[in-house]
Amino acid sequence: MNPPVVELRAVGKTFRAGAVVTALSDVSLTVAEGERVAVVGKSGSGKSTLLAIAGSLERPSQGEVIIDGRVLRELSDRAISRLRGRRIGFVFQSFNLLQRLTALENVAEALMYGGVRGAERSDRARELLEGFGLGGRTSHFPHQLSGGEQQRVAIARALANQPALLIADEPTGDLDPESGATVVDALLAAGESTAVLVATHSPEVASQLDRRVRLDGGRLVPISG
């Protein structure tokens, strides 16, 4: 059994929006090194909140989160930020590329935050983009790329620092089926030791991952069939 990369232990999350809203309740989930896990469920079931907590973007209201062997409750905000920058990659439905930067510069910037120096950043960014079939797009800005190409740039950026954990929130949600299939292939090309946690509405995407878990009303529920 591979060691866990992320563990959620009895995690709960509440928000106050006039009344108290419960987004997650008593969620326990472990994702092992190299495992690909799909989180499925209806809109509003808590998928994005779960991913935000698993990726250290939000702190839980209750429970424990352990990422790459580190208990987040015991870390300062600065230490969590450093852990996130070096050990976690993120892919979002809306791509979240910096519009003023080229594809190459978007990936190279992630390497800068990962501590890679100087010209090595450009060389590694180019190699990553070529690996995703974007060698001819390195000097293009996001608005000059198709949606599928932008998402592949985003995945290259997310994988630039060889993260222990890759978080992808509806990565194919804004794409046509053909582009979505290309993006799923790119996600599955993550390194063998990288754990991948994907929130998706797509049964086709979920079926290609190692395991599915379902959220309903902020709770994990059994998957039938």
N, C-alpha and C positions, 0 to 999 in steps of 0.2 A: 504493500500500500504506500503510495507516494505521500509525503508529508503535506499537511494543509497549508495553503497560501493565505486563505482568508477563512475566519470562523466568526459566525454570529451566534451568540449564546443568549437565548431568551430576550431578544432585542425588541424594544417597543419605541414608538415615536409618536408624540402628540404635538399638535400645533394649536395655538389659540387664535381663532379668527372670529371674534365675538364669543362663540362657544368653543369648547375644547373639541378638536377633531383628532381622532385616532387614525393615523396613517398605517402604522404597523403594530402588531400585538403578538408578543411571545414567539418571535420568529427565530428559529435556530437553523443554521445552514453552514455546511462546511464544503469548501471547494478545494480539491487537492491539486498539487503541482501537476501541470499538464492537462488537467481536466477541463472540458468544455461543457458549460452548464447553461441551459436556456431557462429564463424566468418568464412564464406565460401567465396570462390573466387578462381580464377586461380592463378597459381604461378606468383609472381611479382605484384600482385594486391595491396600489402601493408599490408597483414595480420600480418606478423611478426613485422613490424614497429608499427602497432597499438598496438599489445600486449606489445611490449617493452615500449611504452609510457604509456600505461595503468598500467604497472607494475613498473613504475618509473625508468626503466633502461636507458631510453633516455628522454631528454627534448624536447618538441615540438618547432618548429620554430615559430608557431603562436598558439594562442588559450590558453585555460585554462584546467588544469587537477586537479581534486579534488579526493583524495583517503582517504576513511575512515573519511571524514569530513575535511580534511586538504588540503588547496590550496598549491600545490607544489611550485608555483612561490614565495611564501612567506617563504619557508623553505631553510635552508642552505643545502649544499651537505651532511654534517654530519647528519643532522636531517632526510633527505630523506633516507639515508642509514639505519638509525635506524628504521624508519618506515617500510622500505622494509624488514628488517631482522625479525621484530616482527609481521607484519600484512599482509605480502604477501608471498605466496608460489609459486614456479615455477616448472614446469615439461616440459622437452624438448624432442624432437624427439630422440636425441642421448643419452638420459639418464643422462649424466653428473655426474655420480657417481665417487667418488675418488677411483682410482684403488688400492691404498695402504691400504684402509680401508675395513673392513668387512661390511656386510649389517647392522649389529647392530651399528657399529661405524659411518657409513655414516648418519644414522638417529640421533644418539646421538650427533653428531657434530652440527646438526641443532639446537638441543635443547640447546646446549651450547651457541650458538649465540643468542638464545631466552632468555637467563638468567637463565636457569634451572641449579641447582647446583649438583655436585657430583654424588653419586650413583643413585640418582633419574633419571638422564638422561638415564642410561642403563635400568632401570626398565620400563620407559615410552617408550623407543625405542623398547624394546622387546614386550611390549603390543601392540604397533602399528603394528609391523611386524606380530605378531600372528593374529591380526585382518584382515590382508590381506592374510592370509594363508601361511605365510612364517616363521612360528615358527621353522621349521626344517632347515632353511637356514640362521639363524642369524650369524653364524660364517663363512659363505662362503664369498669369495671375488667376486667382480663383474664378473671376467672372468670365475668363476665357476657357474654362473647363466645363465639361458636362457634369451632371450630378454624380454619376458613378465615378468619374475621374476625381472629383473633389473628395469623395468619400475614401477612395483609395489613397489619396494624399494624406487624409486625416488618419488612416490606419497606419501608414508609414510613419507619420509623426508620433502616433501613440506607441509604436513598437521601437522607436529610435533608440531608446535607452535600455532595450532588452528587459522590459518590466517583468516582475514576478506575476503581476495580475493585469489583465486587460479587461476593462469595463466598456461595454457597448450598449447604449440605450437606443433601441429602435433604429439600428444602423441602416436598415433598408426601407424605412418608413416613407421616405420621399422619393423613392426610386422605382423605375419600371422593372418588371420581372427580370429582364436580361441584365440590366445593370446591378440589380440586387443580387443575382447569382454570382456575378463577378466579385462583388463586395464580400459575400459569404466565403468565397474561395480565399480571398485575401485574409479574412479573419482566421480561417482555419490554417493559414500558413504561418501563424504565430509560432515561435520557437517551442520545441517539445516540452520545455519546463515551464512555459507560461500558462497560467490558469486563465481561462476566458469565461466571463460571466456576461450573458447577453439577455437583455429584456426585449421581447419581440411579440407582436401580434400574429406573426406569420407561422402557420404550421409547417410550411416548407423549410423555413430557417431552423425552427426548433428541432425538426426531425434529423437534421444533419449534425447535431451536437450529441455529446455523450449521454447527457441526462437532462430531464426536464423537471422543474418544480413549478407548482402553480400557486399563485396568490389569489385569494378571494376575500375581500373586505379587510385586507391587511394581515391575514393569517395564511400560513402555508396549509394547503389542503391536499389530500391524496389525488393522484391523477388516475382516472379509470381508463381501461383499455390499453 
